[in-house]
Amino acid sequence: MIIKRNQEKRKNSKSLLRMIKKQVQGITLIALVVTVIVLLILAGVALNLTVGDNGLFKRAQNATDTWQEASEREAIELAVAGMQIGSMQETGMTKTELENSLKEQFGDEASVEDNEDGSFLVTIGENQYYLGEDGEIIDSSNMVKISTAEELKAFRDDVNSGNTYEGWYVYLANDITLDINEEWEPIGYYSQDTESIRKVLENEKNKPFSGIFDGHGHTINNMHINTSNIVQGLFGLVINGEIKSINIAESCSINTGGNSGSVVGYMYNTGKISGCKNYANLNQVNCGIVGNIAGSITVSDCINYGDIQNGSGGIVGGSNGTDWKEFTNVQHTIINCGNYGNITNSIDYTGGIVGFVKGNVLNCYNVGNITTNRIYAAGIAGSAYGNIKNCYNLGNVQCGMGNVGGIGGSTTGKIENCYNKGDITGNYSVGEINGAGKNDTIVENCYSKNDEFTASDLGTAYEEDTNNINDGYPILQWQ
């Protein structure tokens, strides 16, 4: 009965919001937002989402630009508020709902581009807005559109001169083809005289990128990096930033001094990297996508196709906390990622997804072969302090020493709903699922190559391989 009353209350609130949007064109921004806040509270939306430091009311108070821009922002915020109410019983924010809502007020001047990651690009007349998945709105005054290699290099030079672009949205409008004969200097400067990567904040020479960079699914071609310097990639140093939807082409050539990745060398403190793909073969890098992460970083929906020589992980090389001694401030999540590249090295900690991780690895898979003459090697995580859930490995793992497994080489935590079909070899501490672990390591509902199992045995994250993309073995739903 309580649930039914709440649903009815939200339904009435949504209807009232539609009526307000149609009938009160002249109301002031603050008054209108106050009305919406009441509706959101009635609908069950948390109070801090509406009146907190980043809430709707605060953003409305700060809308001091021209009336036209404020009116446009108002319309976007109202549309988001309406969808927040609707999402209580429906699917949440969609392009169609957002576009229809804006067209009610602005007609054909309004259009919406779905970034397919929970965010949108909104165009109203000559103005453009970025709408983040958390409701953040960035207008055209804090947006940069990059269409050419020259514009990308100019943006890089500006970042490396000290402009962090914090609070900005930067995006690619085209594929970018660089000069293969010109050494690429990463976006986000990392000074090589930094005492250690652990002390990145102590060197004032370091110039990070701290905004949002959206590749929009475009590709970087002919990026050439051949240096003994560390922290290399398309981006070098990123602190509190977000990088998404960039492809690194097979034509790129990357050979570095370590702590590097094709997309990002080092991400620190907070941030996200999502929807990125690497097709290039790599040498002397930590991993296929991002070299090292430290702090609270989310890595999602990334794929590596390139082979990696002398590297640690297909997606992430290593992860740690911002306090390296105590491993504190760590909430890493690596989710919905896959690796197809073969990884060969002569160092400790090698994994198809991640070499060393302090955090959770969820819904990931590895197809590439892993070969090392050192310790801690596995199809998913060479060493993990955390949980590995809903992951599978099809690649062979060959370790010259020990602590080698199909899923984890050495895991402290829990391995759940995973399977391994690869051949696992080593000299000691060899396991089909986990090579070595402390006494509190839990392995639950996992299967090896000699077991018979179906997708339903593994849980709801899996489905049967009806299209034979995985040699008949269960695949993850997101694939």
C-alpha positions in Angstrom: 0.0 0.0 0.0 2.9 2.4 0.9 4.6 1.7 -2.4 1.4 2.3 -4.3 0.9 5.6 -2.6 4.5 6.7 -3.4 4.1 5.7 -7.0 0.9 7.7 -7.3 2.5 10.7 -5.6 5.4 10.6 -8.1 3.0 10.2 -11.0 1.1 13.3 -9.9 4.3 15.3 -9.4 5.5 14.5 -12.9 2.1 15.6 -14.4 2.3 18.8 -12.4 5.8 19.5 -13.6 4.7 19.1 -17.2 1.9 21.6 -16.6 4.3 24.1 -15.0 6.7 23.9 -17.9 3.9 24.7 -20.4 2.2 27.5 -18.5 4.8 29.5 -16.6 7.1 31.0 -19.2 7.5 34.3 -17.4 8.4 33.0 -13.9 11.8 33.9 -12.6 14.5 31.2 -12.5 14.8 31.1 -8.7 11.0 30.9 -8.2 10.6 28.2 -10.8 13.5 26.1 -9.3 11.9 26.5 -5.8 8.7 25.0 -7.2 10.7 22.1 -8.8 12.5 21.5 -5.5 9.2 21.0 -3.8 8.1 18.6 -6.5 11.4 16.7 -6.3 11.1 16.3 -2.5 7.5 15.1 -2.9 8.8 12.6 -5.5 11.3 11.3 -3.0 14.5 12.8 -4.5 17.2 13.3 -1.8 17.2 16.9 -0.4 20.9 17.3 -0.9 20.5 16.7 -4.7 18.4 19.9 -4.8 19.7 22.3 -2.2 23.3 21.1 -1.6 26.4 23.0 -2.8 26.0 21.4 -6.2 22.2 21.3 -6.1 19.7 22.7 -8.5 18.9 25.7 -6.3 22.6 26.7 -5.9 23.2 26.3 -9.6 20.2 28.5 -10.3 21.5 31.2 -7.9 24.8 31.2 -9.8 23.2 31.6 -13.2 24.1 35.3 -13.6 24.9 35.3 -17.4 22.5 36.8 -19.9 18.8 36.1 -19.5 18.8 34.0 -22.6 21.6 31.7 -21.3 19.9 31.5 -17.9 16.6 30.6 -19.6 18.3 27.9 -21.6 20.0 26.5 -18.5 16.7 26.7 -16.7 15.0 24.6 -19.4 17.8 22.0 -19.2 17.6 21.8 -15.4 13.8 21.5 -15.5 14.1 18.7 -18.1 16.6 16.9 -15.9 14.4 17.5 -12.8 11.4 16.0 -14.7 13.5 13.0 -15.6 14.7 12.6 -12.1 11.1 12.3 -11.0 10.3 9.9 -13.9 13.3 7.8 -13.2 11.8 6.8 -9.8 9.6 4.4 -11.8 11.0 4.4 -15.3 14.3 4.2 -17.0 15.9 7.6 -16.2 17.4 10.2 -18.5 17.0 9.5 -22.2 17.8 11.5 -25.3 14.2 11.4 -26.5 12.8 12.7 -23.2 15.4 15.4 -23.0 15.0 16.6 -26.6 11.2 16.6 -26.4 11.2 18.6 -23.3 13.6 21.2 -24.8 11.7 21.4 -28.1 8.5 22.3 -26.2 10.2 25.6 -25.3 12.8 26.2 -28.1 11.3 24.3 -31.1 13.8 23.1 -33.7 16.5 25.3 -32.3 17.0 22.6 -29.7 18.8 19.3 -30.4 20.4 16.6 -28.3 23.4 14.4 -29.0 23.6 11.2 -26.9 27.2 10.5 -25.8 26.0 7.0 -24.9 27.7 7.1 -21.5 25.0 8.9 -19.5 25.9 12.3 -20.7 24.6 14.6 -23.5 25.6 17.5 -25.8 22.7 19.9 -25.9 22.5 22.6 -28.6 20.1 25.5 -28.4 20.5 27.9 -31.3 24.1 29.0 -31.3 24.7 27.9 -27.7 25.9 24.5 -26.6 25.9 22.7 -23.3 27.4 19.6 -21.9 25.1 17.7 -19.5 26.9 15.2 -17.4 25.4 12.0 -16.0 25.3 13.6 -12.6 23.3 16.6 -13.8 26.3 18.9 -14.1 25.9 21.5 -16.8 28.9 23.1 -18.6 28.1 25.9 -21.1 29.9 26.8 -24.3 32.1 29.4 -22.5 33.8 26.4 -20.8 33.9 24.0 -23.8 36.6 23.4 -26.4 36.0 21.7 -29.7 39.0 20.0 -31.4 38.8 19.2 -35.0 42.4 19.1 -36.3 45.9 17.9 -35.2 47.0 21.5 -34.9 44.1 22.3 -32.5 45.0 19.2 -30.4 48.6 20.2 -30.1 47.6 23.8 -29.2 45.3 22.4 -26.5 48.2 20.2 -25.3 50.6 23.1 -25.1 48.1 25.1 -23.1 47.7 22.3 -20.6 51.4 21.8 -20.3 51.8 25.5 -19.7 49.6 25.3 -16.5 46.0 25.5 -17.6 44.4 22.4 -15.9 41.0 23.0 -17.6 39.3 22.1 -14.4 35.5 22.5 -14.9 35.9 22.4 -18.7 34.6 20.0 -21.3 36.9 19.3 -24.2 35.9 17.1 -27.1 37.0 15.7 -30.5 34.8 16.5 -33.5 36.9 14.4 -35.9 39.5 11.6 -36.1 43.0 13.1 -35.6 46.0 12.1 -37.7 49.3 13.1 -36.2 52.7 13.2 -37.9 54.2 9.8 -37.4 57.7 11.3 -37.7 57.0 13.8 -34.9 57.5 12.7 -31.3 54.3 13.2 -29.4 54.5 15.1 -26.1 51.7 14.0 -23.8 48.8 16.2 -22.7 49.5 16.8 -19.0 53.2 17.3 -18.3 55.0 15.0 -15.8 58.4 16.4 -14.9 61.1 13.6 -15.1 62.9 15.1 -12.1 60.0 14.2 -9.8 61.5 12.3 -6.9 59.0 9.4 -7.5 55.6 8.9 -9.0 54.3 8.7 -5.5 55.2 12.4 -4.9 53.5 13.8 -7.9 52.0 16.7 -6.0 55.3 17.8 -4.4 56.8 18.9 -7.7 55.4 22.2 -8.9 56.7 21.6 -12.4 54.0 19.0 -13.0 51.1 20.3 -15.0 48.1 18.0 -15.0 44.9 17.9 -17.0 41.9 18.1 -14.6 38.9 18.5 -16.9 36.7 16.2 -19.0 38.1 15.1 -22.3 35.6 13.3 -24.6 36.9 11.6 -27.7 33.3 11.0 -29.0 34.5 7.6 -30.3 37.1 9.2 -32.6 40.5 7.8 -33.3 44.0 9.1 -32.8 46.2 8.0 -35.7 50.0 7.9 -36.1 50.8 8.9 -32.5 54.6 8.3 -32.2 56.2 8.0 -28.7 59.8 6.6 -28.5 61.4 7.8 -25.3 62.9 6.5 -22.0 60.8 9.0 -20.1 58.0 7.6 -17.9 54.3 8.7 -17.6 53.6 8.7 -21.3 50.6 8.3 -23.6 48.1 10.5 -25.4 47.7 12.0 -21.9 50.6 12.0 -19.4 49.4 13.3 -16.0 45.7 13.5 -15.2 44.6 14.6 -11.7 40.9 14.7 -10.8 40.0 14.4 -14.5 37.9 12.3 -16.8 38.9 10.7 -20.1 36.4 8.9 -22.3 35.6 7.4 -25.7 39.0 7.6 -27.4 40.5 5.0 -29.8 44.2 4.6 -30.3 44.8 3.3 -33.8 47.0 0.4 -34.9 49.2 2.9 -36.7 50.4 4.4 -33.4 53.9 3.5 -32.2 54.5 3.6 -28.5 57.8 2.7 -26.8 58.4 4.3 -23.4 60.2 4.1 -20.1 57.3 2.7 -18.1 54.4 3.9 -16.0 52.6 4.6 -19.3 49.6 3.6 -21.3 48.3 4.3 -24.7 45.6 6.7 -23.5 46.9 7.8 -20.1 50.2 7.5 -18.2 49.1 8.3 -14.7 45.7 9.2 -13.1 45.8 10.5 -9.6 43.4 11.1 -6.7 39.9 11.0 -8.3 38.8 10.5 -11.8 37.3 8.2 -14.5 38.5 6.6 -17.7 35.8 5.0 -19.9 35.0 3.7 -23.3 38.6 3.7 -24.6 40.1 1.2 -27.0 43.7 0.5 -28.0 44.7 -1.2 -31.2 48.4 -0.4 -31.2 51.2 -2.8 -30.2 53.0 -1.4 -27.2 56.5 -1.8 -25.8 57.8 -0.9 -22.3 54.5 0.5 -21.2 52.6 -0.6 -18.1 49.4 -1.5 -19.9 47.1 -1.1 -22.8 44.9 1.8 -21.6 46.2 3.5 -18.4 49.6 3.0 -16.8 49.0 3.7 -13.1 46.1 4.8 -11.0 46.3 6.1 -7.5 43.4 7.2 -5.3 39.7 6.6 -6.2 39.6 5.9 -9.9 37.0 4.1 -12.0 38.1 2.4 -15.2 35.1 1.1 -17.3 34.2 -0.2 -20.7 37.7 -0.2 -22.1 39.2 -2.8 -24.5 42.8 -3.6 -25.5 43.5 -5.3 -28.8 47.3 -4.6 -29.0 50.1 -6.9 -27.9 52.2 -5.6 -25.1 55.9 -6.3 -24.6 57.4 -5.7 -21.2 54.1 -4.5 -19.6 51.9 -5.4 -16.7 48.2 -5.3 -17.7 45.9 -5.3 -20.7 43.9 -2.4 -19.2 45.6 -1.1 -16.1 49.2 -1.6 -15.1 49.0 -1.0 -11.4 46.9 0.8 -8.8 47.4 2.1 -5.3 46.2 4.7 -2.8 47.3 8.3 -2.6 49.0 7.2 0.7 51.3 4.5 -0.7 52.6 3.2 2.6 49.2 2.5 4.1 47.2 1.9 0.9 44.6 4.3 2.1 42.1 6.3 0.0 41.6 3.5 -2.4 38.3 2.8 -4.1 39.4 1.6 -7.5 36.9 -0.2 -9.6 37.8 -1.8 -12.9 34.5 -2.8 -14.6 33.3 -4.1 -18.0 36.7 -4.3 -19.6 38.3 -6.8 -21.9 41.8 -7.7 -23.2 42.7 -9.5 -26.5 46.4 -8.7 -26.6 49.2 -11.1 -25.7 51.3 -9.8 -22.8 55.0 -10.8 -22.4 57.3 -9.4 -19.8 60.2 -10.0 -17.3 58.8 -8.2 -14.3 56.6 -9.0 -11.4 52.8 -8.6 -11.5 51.2 -9.4 -14.8 47.5 -9.7 -15.6 45.3 -9.8 -18.6 43.3 -6.9 -17.1 45.5 -5.5 -14.4 49.0 -6.3 -13.0 48.4 -5.2 -9.4 45.2 -3.8 -8.1 44.0 -2.5 -4.7 40.3 -2.5 -5.4 37.6 -4.5 -7.3 37.7 -6.0 -10.7 34.1 -6.7 -12.0 32.6 -8.1 -15.2 36.0 -8.4 -17.1 37.5 -10.9 -19.4 40.8 -11.9 -21.0 41.5 -13.7 -24.2 45.2 -13.0 -24.7 48.1 -15.2 -23.6 50.2 -14.1 -20.6 53.9 -15.0 -20.5 56.4 -14.0 -17.8 59.6 -15.4 -16.2 58.8 -13.6 -12.9 56.1 -14.0 -10.2 52.4 -13.0 -9.8 50.7 -13.7 -13.1 47.1 -14.4 -14.0 44.5 -14.1 -16.7 42.7 -11.3 -14.8 44.8 -9.8 -12.0 48.4 -10.7 -11.2 47.9 -9.6 -7.6 44.7 -8.3 -6.1 43.8 -6.8 -2.7 40.1 -6.8 -3.2 37.3 -8.7 -5.0 37.2 -10.2 -8.4 33.7 -11.0 -9.5 32.0 -12.1 -12.8 35.3 -12.5 -14.7 36.6 -15.1 -17.1 39.9 -16.1 -18.7 40.5 -17.9 -22.0 44.2 -17.2 -22.4 47.1 -19.4 -21.5 49.2 -18.2 -18.5 52.8 -19.3 -18.4 54.9 -18.2 -15.5 58.6 -19.0 -15.1 58.4 -18.8 -11.3 55.2 -18.9 -9.2 52.0 -17.4 -7.7 50.1 -18.0 -11.0 46.4 -18.6 -11.6 43.7 -18.5 -14.2 41.9 -15.5 -12.5 44.2 -14.3 -9.8 47.9 -14.8 -9.3 47.7 -13.9 -5.6 44.5 -12.6 -4.2 43.5 -11.3 -0.8 39.7 -11.0 -0.9 37.1 -12.9 -2.8 36.9 -14.5 -6.2 33.3 -15.1 -7.2 31.3 -16.3 -10.3 34.4 -16.7 -12.4 35.8 -19.3 -14.8 39.1 -20.2 -16.5 39.6 -22.2 -19.7 43.3 -21.4 -20.2 46.3 -23.6 -19.5 48.1 -22.4 -16.3 51.7 -23.4 -15.8 54.3 -22.3 -13.2 56.9 -23.7 -10.7 54.9 -23.2 -7.5 51.6 -21.9 -6.1 49.7 -22.7 -9.3 45.9 -22.7 -9.4 43.2 -23.0 -12.0 41.5 -20.0 -10.4 43.8 -18.5 -7.8 47.5 -19.2 -7.5 48.2 -18.1 -3.9 46.2 -16.3 -1.3 46.1 -15.6 2.4 43.9 -17.7 4.7 40.9 -15.3 4.3 40.8 -15.6 0.5 37.4 -16.9 -0.6 36.8 -18.7 -3.9 33.1 -19.1 -4.5 31.1 -20.5 -7.5 34.1 -20.7 -9.8 34.9 -23.2 -12.6 38.0 -24.5 -14.3 38.5 -26.0 -17.8 37.6 -29.5 -16.6 34.3 -28.5 -15.2 30.9 -28.4 -17.0 28.9 -25.3 -16.4 26.4 -23.0 -18.1 25.7 -19.2 -18.0 23.0 -19.8 -15.5 25.4 -21.5 -13.2 27.6 -18.4 -13.2 24.8 -16.0 -12.4 22.9 -13.1 -13.9 26.0 -11.3 -15.2 26.4 -14.0 -17.9 24.5 -15.2 -20.9 25.0 -18.1 -23.3 27.2 -17.6 -26.3 24.4 -18.0 -28.9 26.4 -16.2 -31.6 29.6 -18.2 -31.0 31.7 -15.1 -30.4 33.4 -16.9 -27.5 33.8 -20.5 -28.8 30.6 -21.4 -27.1 31.7 -20.4 -23.6 29.4 -18.1 -21.6 29.9 -14.4 -22.2 29.2 -11.4 -20.1 25.8 -9.6 -20.6 27.5 -6.3 -21.5 29.4 -7.9 -24.4 
